[in-house]
Amino acid sequence: MKTVLALAYSLLLALALPLAAQQSGTLKVKVDPGRAGVFLDGKYLGPASNFGMTRTYTVAAGEHELKLVDPRYQETVTKVTIAAGKKNVVTEKMTALPVPKPPFGTIRTHSADKYAAVYINGKYYGHNDEFDNFAQGLLLPPGQYEVRIEPASGAPAVKSVTVVANQTVVVQ
């Protein structure tokens, strides 16, 4: 009896897998700059550089909103249509914003997830790996900021900080 049930379950699974594949496609994003954050339907997928030669994401077939964010560039929002069973490639070159003027203070972040999204006052600024060591940091004008580090899994870390010119604040 157990053998018959296992065989029936295997047959159902084998029939369902091709159907699931027909209802989704893959998304590959090529963006200049490569450090831009990729958001699909509001969900952070990671930095564009993660979409290297082999990195793609399985996405439900249909229309989706793709947003590319980098604090040094104008945000890009576009609709993408994912074709079932196909690899869908989006290529985009973002437009640079004017360079801000000093003075600046620095925020450094620490998280176990190197691709954890880093938000300043609710706006995406990059991922943890860009701001997590002595030679890196996020330059901001002096002032009060709310920093949120949001890993792929687990609770986000949120901290209010005061940035002072020519000083570094570490957020964990």
C-alpha positions as CSV (number, residue, x, y, z in Angstrom):
1,M,0.0,0.0,0.0
2,K,2.8,2.4,0.9
3,T,4.5,1.7,-2.4
4,V,1.3,2.5,-4.3
5,L,0.9,5.8,-2.4
6,A,4.5,6.7,-3.0
7,L,4.2,5.9,-6.7
8,A,1.0,8.0,-7.0
9,Y,2.6,10.9,-5.2
10,S,5.7,10.7,-7.5
11,L,3.4,10.7,-10.6
12,L,1.5,13.8,-9.3
13,L,4.8,15.6,-8.6
14,A,6.2,14.7,-12.0
15,L,3.0,16.1,-13.7
16,A,3.0,19.3,-11.6
17,L,6.6,20.3,-12.2
18,P,6.3,21.0,-16.0
19,L,3.0,22.9,-15.3
20,A,4.8,25.1,-12.7
21,A,7.7,25.8,-15.1
22,Q,5.2,26.9,-17.7
23,Q,3.8,29.5,-15.3
24,S,7.1,31.2,-14.6
25,G,10.1,32.6,-16.4
26,T,13.5,33.9,-15.3
27,L,14.7,37.4,-14.9
28,K,18.2,38.7,-15.6
29,V,19.1,42.3,-15.0
30,K,22.0,44.2,-16.6
31,V,22.3,47.7,-15.1
32,D,24.9,50.4,-15.2
33,P,25.8,51.1,-12.4
34,G,26.1,47.5,-11.1
35,R,25.7,48.5,-7.5
36,A,22.1,49.7,-8.1
37,G,19.5,47.9,-6.0
38,V,17.0,45.7,-7.9
39,F,13.4,45.7,-6.6
40,L,10.6,43.5,-8.3
41,D,7.1,44.4,-7.2
42,G,8.5,46.2,-4.2
43,K,10.7,43.2,-3.0
44,Y,14.4,43.7,-2.8
45,L,16.3,41.1,-4.9
46,G,19.8,42.4,-4.3
47,P,22.4,44.6,-6.1
48,A,22.4,44.5,-9.9
49,S,25.9,43.1,-9.8
50,N,24.4,39.8,-8.4
51,F,22.9,39.3,-11.8
52,G,26.2,38.2,-13.2
53,M,26.7,35.6,-15.9
54,T,24.8,32.9,-14.1
55,R,22.5,34.7,-11.7
56,T,18.8,34.8,-12.6
57,Y,15.6,34.9,-10.6
58,T,12.6,32.7,-11.2
59,V,9.5,35.0,-11.5
60,A,5.8,34.3,-12.1
61,A,4.8,34.9,-15.7
62,G,3.0,38.2,-16.3
63,E,3.6,41.9,-15.8
64,H,5.7,43.1,-13.0
65,E,7.1,46.5,-11.7
66,L,10.9,46.6,-11.8
67,K,12.6,49.4,-9.9
68,L,16.3,50.2,-9.9
69,V,17.7,52.4,-7.1
70,D,21.0,54.0,-6.5
71,P,21.4,57.2,-4.4
72,R,23.8,58.7,-7.0
73,Y,21.4,58.1,-9.9
74,Q,17.7,58.9,-10.8
75,E,15.5,56.0,-9.9
76,T,14.3,53.9,-12.8
77,V,10.8,52.3,-12.7
78,T,9.6,50.2,-15.6
79,K,7.1,47.5,-16.3
80,V,8.5,44.1,-17.4
81,T,6.5,41.3,-18.9
82,I,7.9,37.8,-17.9
83,A,7.2,35.2,-20.5
84,A,6.5,31.7,-19.2
85,G,9.4,29.3,-19.7
86,K,11.7,32.0,-21.1
87,K,14.7,33.9,-19.9
88,N,13.8,37.6,-19.8
89,V,16.8,40.1,-19.9
90,V,16.4,43.8,-18.9
91,T,19.3,46.1,-19.7
92,E,19.3,49.7,-18.3
93,K,21.7,52.6,-18.0
94,M,20.8,55.0,-15.2
95,T,21.2,58.8,-15.3
96,A,23.7,60.3,-12.8
97,L,22.5,63.0,-10.3
98,P,24.7,66.0,-9.4
99,V,27.5,65.3,-7.0
100,P,26.7,66.5,-3.4
101,K,28.9,69.0,-1.7
102,P,30.8,68.4,1.7
103,P,31.0,68.5,4.7
104,F,30.2,64.8,5.3
105,G,30.2,62.3,8.1
106,T,30.3,58.5,7.6
107,I,28.0,55.7,8.4
108,R,29.4,52.1,8.5
109,T,27.2,49.1,8.8
110,H,27.6,45.6,10.1
111,S,25.4,42.6,9.3
112,A,25.9,38.8,8.9
113,D,24.1,39.2,5.5
114,K,26.6,41.0,3.2
115,Y,23.7,41.7,0.8
116,A,21.4,43.1,3.4
117,A,19.7,46.2,2.1
118,V,20.7,49.5,3.8
119,Y,18.0,52.2,4.0
120,I,18.5,55.7,5.3
121,N,15.3,57.6,6.3
122,G,13.3,54.9,4.4
123,K,15.3,55.2,1.1
124,Y,17.5,52.5,-0.3
125,Y,21.2,53.4,-0.3
126,G,23.0,50.2,-1.0
127,H,23.9,46.8,0.6
128,N,25.8,46.1,3.7
129,D,28.9,44.8,1.9
130,E,29.5,48.4,0.5
131,F,29.6,50.0,4.0
132,D,31.1,47.4,6.3
133,N,34.8,47.9,6.8
134,F,37.3,50.5,7.8
135,A,37.9,51.6,4.1
136,Q,34.2,51.9,3.3
137,G,31.3,53.9,4.4
138,L,28.3,55.9,3.4
139,L,29.1,59.7,3.3
140,L,26.2,61.8,4.4
141,P,25.7,65.5,5.4
142,P,25.7,66.1,9.1
143,G,22.2,65.5,10.7
144,Q,19.8,63.0,12.2
145,Y,19.1,59.8,10.3
146,E,17.2,56.5,10.8
147,V,19.3,53.6,9.5
148,R,17.6,50.3,8.7
149,I,19.6,47.2,7.8
150,E,17.3,44.6,6.3
151,P,18.7,41.1,5.7
152,A,17.1,38.6,3.3
153,S,15.8,36.7,6.3
154,G,15.4,37.7,9.9
155,A,14.4,40.9,11.5
156,P,15.8,44.2,10.3
157,A,18.0,46.3,12.6
158,V,16.8,49.9,13.0
159,K,18.8,52.6,14.7
160,S,18.6,56.4,14.9
161,V,22.0,58.1,14.6
162,T,23.5,61.5,14.5
163,V,26.0,62.1,11.7
164,V,28.8,64.6,12.6
165,A,31.1,66.1,10.0
166,N,34.4,64.1,9.6
167,Q,33.3,61.4,12.1
168,T,32.1,57.8,11.7
169,V,29.0,56.2,13.2
170,V,28.8,52.4,13.2
171,V,25.3,50.7,12.9
172,Q,24.9,47.0,13.6
